[in-house]
Amino acid sequence: MSEPVDATPDLRAALEEEADLLRSKVQELDAKGDDLSYDEGFADSAQVAAERGENRVLYDQLRRELDDIERALVRMDEGTYGTCEVCGNPISEARLEMLPATRYCIDHA
C-alpha cells in the first residue's frame, strides 16, 4: 500500500470554504423544514408539493456533499486523505483533483 496523498494547505482551505458555503445552504433549507413559504398565488396544491419535494431533494444532496467534505477534512487531520476507504490503496491525483472529497478509488467508485 502506498502513502496517502499529502493535502496542500490550499486544498484544505478550498474544502473548508466549500463546507462553510454548504453549511449555510443546508441551514437555510433546514430552517424552512416542512413549513416552507410559497407564493400565495399557487393555485395548485400539487405544485406546492412538488416544490417541497424539490427542496427536500436539494437539502439531501447538499447534506451528502457536506458530509463528504467533512469526512475529507477529518482524513486530512488523520493523515489518511487520498486513500480509498474500501481497499486502502491511493486514490489517483487526477481523481482527487476532480473530486477532492472523494472517499473511493476509481475501482470502488
C-alpha positions in Angstrom: 0.0 0.0 0.0 1.4 3.4 -1.0 1.4 6.6 1.1 -1.7 8.7 1.1 -1.7 12.0 -0.8 -0.4 15.0 1.1 -3.2 17.5 1.1 -2.0 21.0 0.4 -3.0 24.0 2.6 -4.7 25.4 -0.5 -6.8 22.3 -0.9 -7.8 22.2 2.7 -8.7 25.9 2.6 -10.8 25.3 -0.5 -12.6 22.4 1.2 -13.2 24.4 4.3 -14.7 27.3 2.3 -16.9 24.9 0.4 -18.0 23.3 3.7 -18.9 26.7 5.1 -21.0 27.5 2.0 -22.8 24.2 2.1 -23.5 24.5 5.8 -25.1 27.9 5.2 -27.3 26.4 2.4 -28.2 23.4 4.5 -29.1 25.5 7.5 -31.3 27.8 5.3 -33.2 24.8 3.9 -33.4 23.1 7.2 -34.8 26.2 8.9 -37.6 26.2 6.4 -38.4 22.5 7.1 -41.9 21.4 6.1 -43.2 25.0 6.7 -41.5 26.3 3.5 -43.1 29.6 2.4 -44.5 29.6 -1.1 -46.2 32.2 -3.2 -49.8 32.5 -2.1 -50.7 32.7 -5.8 -50.1 29.0 -6.2 -53.4 27.7 -7.3 -52.4 24.1 -7.3 -51.5 22.1 -4.2 -49.7 19.6 -6.4 -47.3 22.3 -7.4 -46.7 23.2 -3.8 -46.0 19.6 -3.0 -43.6 19.4 -6.0 -41.7 22.5 -4.8 -41.4 20.9 -1.3 -40.2 17.7 -2.8 -37.6 19.6 -4.9 -36.4 21.4 -1.8 -36.1 18.1 0.1 -34.0 16.6 -2.7 -31.8 19.6 -2.7 -31.4 19.5 1.0 -30.4 15.8 0.9 -27.9 16.4 -1.9 -26.3 19.3 -0.1 -26.2 17.4 3.2 -24.4 14.4 1.5 -21.9 16.8 -0.2 -21.2 18.5 3.2 -20.8 15.1 4.9 -18.2 14.0 2.3 -16.2 17.3 2.7 -16.3 17.0 6.5 -15.0 13.4 6.2 -12.2 14.5 3.8 -11.1 17.2 6.3 -11.1 14.6 9.1 -9.0 12.3 6.9 -6.6 15.1 6.3 -6.2 15.5 10.0 -5.7 11.8 10.5 -3.2 11.5 7.6 -5.4 9.2 5.6 -6.6 11.6 3.0 -6.2 10.2 -0.5 -6.6 6.6 0.4 -9.6 4.5 -0.7 -11.9 3.6 2.3 -12.6 0.2 0.7 -9.2 -1.1 -0.3 -6.8 1.3 1.3 -5.0 2.0 -2.0 -4.1 5.5 -3.0 -6.7 7.5 -4.9 -5.2 8.9 -8.1 -4.2 12.6 -8.0 -6.3 13.2 -11.1 -9.4 11.8 -9.4 -8.7 13.9 -6.3 -8.3 16.9 -8.4 -11.7 16.4 -9.9 -13.4 15.2 -6.7 -11.3 16.4 -3.8 -13.8 15.0 -1.2 -14.0 11.5 -2.8 -13.6 8.6 -0.4 -13.0 5.9 -3.0 -10.5 5.0 -5.7 -11.9 4.5 -9.3 -12.2 0.8 -8.8 -14.6 1.3 -5.8 -16.5 4.4 -7.0 
